[in-house]
Every structure is written in structure tokens, then in C-alpha cells.
Amino acid sequence: MSNGVRVVCDPLPGWQTVALSVVAGRGARIEDEAHSGWSHLLEHMVFKGAGQRSAKDIVEVIEAEGGHINAATGYERTSYQVRALKGGLSLGSAVIADLVQRPIMDAADLAREKQVVGQEIAEAADTPDDHVFELAQAAAFAGQPLGRPILGSTRSIRGANPAALQAWRAALYGPESLVVSAAGAVDEDELLALAERDFGHASPAPAPEAEPATFTGGTQVLSKRLEQANLVLLLPAVGALDPDYFALRLLAEILGGGMASRLFQEAREKRGLAYAIDAYAETYSDVGLLGVFAGCAAKDAAELATVVAGELRALAGGVGVGELARAKAQLKGSMFMGRESALARAEQAAGQVLLFGRLLDPEAIAVEIDTVTSAQIASLTERVLAPGRSAVAVLGPKAAGGAADAFQRALFG
């Protein structure tokens, strides 16, 4: 479209439902400390009233047609989604367009919503397996937008007022950052016409650019009277655009992606050190993380951290043919099974357009996954370990605090 809005259509013959996702390629990562949490607060506020619809009207008009509406704010994108029965695309597009372009910023509503978000912030702090991830993220990217919670802080959201939040909306949801993506019972010509009708007249607005991120590393240990200790262990990894992206996904799968993974078998099954343990890859456009989460008894935390370090170092020696094949099958299975949801397809397509500027063929992705070798896994592991930095968060009884030092010593000496 002439104003920069991009449109993606994924028609699925025979489907009786349609999913529409309008995604802005901006999120909490463009926030400075004073505006921390504003993108998430804005996502809340647009549902208080938009266009000619009240908060109640917004949900009632969608649900009356058998649909569902939702939204989500991340570090690098913000998404508004409608799932509807066949024929519900026009209404869904009109409602989301109002939310994104014509929200009503009432001062009284904003005051109430700040209280709601404040409760959400408090709830996250009271939930150990949420809070420990925030602590780890803060240690990984200290003093940077990626190191601050998407929810912000009660202090930072306190500074928002209706006029300032409207200006923030214009910058965050500028048409040049938007992708309108639909999958399921959708016709391409209809989608293009609706996108032009509902988003074709939006005007660009200046927006801050996301600054490059740097993995700083560090330790966050918070003693709290809990029955169990919660650990998050992070290492710097590659971003989504790096050629080693699929190698990273496979590395995480082999390390702790399932019940056959090295960590599950060694730490949980053989040693009984953890009731929950898994590894994951978190990627942004320019940087990434290789992470391990574990829940364990406080007395076992240091030993568990040492075991994790040992398994990481062992991966630098390569992986077996069987476990690499199993990891590839799991990764491909997850990708293809995820495409059984129209909303997942619409969201995935929007993300690809924002990140790569094009759609990626799932069959081609599967081929890329299959070409990853054991030598690549070993090389990537060495690359992850080379900076000699980690970010460790420990939340739980005081006796668990030694896990951070144990991990560092076992990994880097």
C-alpha cells in the first residue's frame, strides 16, 4: 500500500474460520526508561473505547458473531488479533483499525488502567516462575530496553497522560510498521480491499529506533521464603537473522527441549535434582539467548547449576546422529503442527514479513533444519561460551544462592 502498510493473505480452502492479525513491528524495545511499559499500557487503553464503540461494544460486537479478540505486546512487536467465523473478516478489520488508529484516551479510564497494570506488575513479582525470568533478563541486558520488563514499573507508567499516550500510539503503530495478515477463510481481493479501507489513510509518524543490544551478563540473587528454588541460566546467543539460527534452536532442543533431552535425562531422571528443567532459545532481530530454567530444592541448586554447565560444555564436542535427528524431527514437528492454527499462521506470516521482508516457505525451512550438522552445533556451542559471560537469576531460599557462582565456576573456571 502507498503508506507502507503491508498485507499478507493465506487462504485455506474449506476452512470455516478466519484469523486476522494486525502487527506493528515495534514494541517495548523502543522505550527509554521514562517510557518503560507505555506500549503495554497503550495496548490496555485502546480496549477502553475506540472509534464509536465503548469498551463493552468492542467485545460484544465481535463475540456476537462468534469471534474472539485479543492483543499482545512484546519487545519487538505488538499484535492485535481477531478469530472469527467465515464472513467475519470485515468486522474484525474495522474493529482493529479503530483500536490501532482511533482509540479514545479518557483520563479517568487511564487512571483506572494504571491501577490495573500496577496490579499486573505486582502479580508478576509475586509469581516466582515469572519474576525469576525478569531478574535474568535484567542481568542479561542491564540498563537496556531488553533488560526492562515489558510491563514497565509503577513509576514509569505513572508519567503517562492521554495526550502523551496518543502521541506514543501514533509512533508505535505508524503505517510503515504495520502488517495486516489473515489466514483461513479469506479471499485475497477482499483482504486487500479491507486493508485499503481501514488502514490506507493512516499517516506516518516519527518513531524512535531500537538501539543495538549488548549482552552484559551478571547475577541476580533474591532470597525469598519459598518451598523451592527457581533458577534461570542464560548465555549470549545469535539473533533471528543469523545463519546459525536453526543450529541454535536445535542446540536448545538437544540440551533441554524434551523428556529425551540431555538435561531432563541427566538432572531429573538420573540424579533427581530438579522437578522441572528445560532449555530454550530466545531470539530478537540482532541478539539471542540460550536459556535454561529449573525448579529444584534449595539444597540441590548449586549441584544442579554445575550439571547444567557440564552438559553445556559437553555439547562443544558435538552431538550424536540419533539425538540430532530426534531434535530435527521435534523442531519440524513443532513448526508444521503450529500451522494447524489459522491465527498461528497469520502471526507467523506477519513476523516473517517484518523480520525478513518476505514469507518463508515451510518446506524450505525444513530443508534448512535438515542441513544443520553436528559440527555446526559444536561450533555454535563454542561461540556461545566464548565471551565467558552468563546471566544467572536465583529466586528462592537463601541456601540456593550459591548456584550462580557454581554455574560460573563450572562453565568458565
Secondary structure, DSSP 8 states (H G I E B T S, - for coil): -TTS-EEEEEE-TT-SEEEEEEEES--GGG--GGGTTHHHHHHHHGGGEETTEEHHHHHHHHHTTT-EEEEEE-SS-EEEEEEEETT-HHHHHHHHHHHHH-B---HHHHHHHHHHHHHHHHHHHH-HHHHHHHHHHHHHTTTSGGGS-TT--HHHHHT--HHHHHHHHHHHT-GGGEEEEEEES--HHHHHHHHHHHHTT----------------EEEEEE---SSEEEEEEEEE--TTSTTHHHHHHHHHHHHSSTTSHHIIIIIIIT---SEEEEEEEE-SS-EEEEEEEEE-GGGHHHHHHHHHHHHHHHTT---HHHHHHHHHHHHHHHHHHTTSHHHHHHHHHHHHHHHSS---HHHHHHHHHH--HHHHHHHHHHHHTT---EEEEEE-GGGTTHHHHHHHHHH-
